Every structure is written in C-alpha cells, then in structure tokens.
C-alpha cells in the first residue's frame, strides 16, 4: 500500500546507501527502528553539497531533505521487507549545513516532514528537531535520521 503511494508519486526507492563508517544503517529496539543519518545520495553520489544559503539555495536544500527521507525509507524497506509494517514515524532529526547567519533550518526540514505526511498520512506526523550545523559528512547540505514504530 505505501509502495503503491510512492509509485503514484513517481518515486521508486533506491537500493539503500551503504554505511560510510563504523555503524549499521538500522537498529531495532523493541517495536522501534532507529535509522542512522541519511545524506542526499543518489546513484552513489552526493546530489546536494555545501552550506545553505551560501552555496545552495533553500529550495535545493529542501530537495536534499526529501532525498534524505527517501533514503531513510529505503533503509526501512531493506530492514522490514515492506513499508506497510510501519505503524508510525515517531521522530525526525534534521541537520542543515548552514552559514552562521542562516536561521531557516525548519523550512528546509519541512520538506522531509511534508513528504512523510504525504506518504503515511497521520502515521507520518512526528516529533522533530531541525538544527544548523557547521559541517556534515562529505559536505552534504542536509542529513536526516528517523525513528519509526513497526509491527
């Protein structure tokens, strides 16, 4: 059902990106799945690099946030076999590679939050943090992790 919704929006989940360090992409604890930070990688390459808004616009950073969320769903699907086992997106943490004066991190991360609501409806509403950081791995513009409750 969830994958049909994705298909109706012309979104196909990629093979999940491999871990870039000494961690695993998803950890299960009880009924919660913790997805490690996802950066905007597509076809093995960072799609959105640099500081917002110095090197990359807010609009491009929003596209990066959505791609991070897509990669997080790809990790969940690889772990679960199907996204239909997701009961609730519990929490999203969004990190924006920001210039010092930039204060619109929530506007950037809204793109991921809105996407999750579009896909999951009320099950996609979540708690959240959106913060600016001095840098991110591989000069990524955005990084997102999330927690999902599953059956």
Helices and strands as residue ranges (DSSP letters): H 2-8, E 26-29, E 32-39, E 41-42, E 45-46, H 58-80, G 83-85, E 86-97, H 105-120, G 121-124, E 127-133, G 137-139, E 142-150
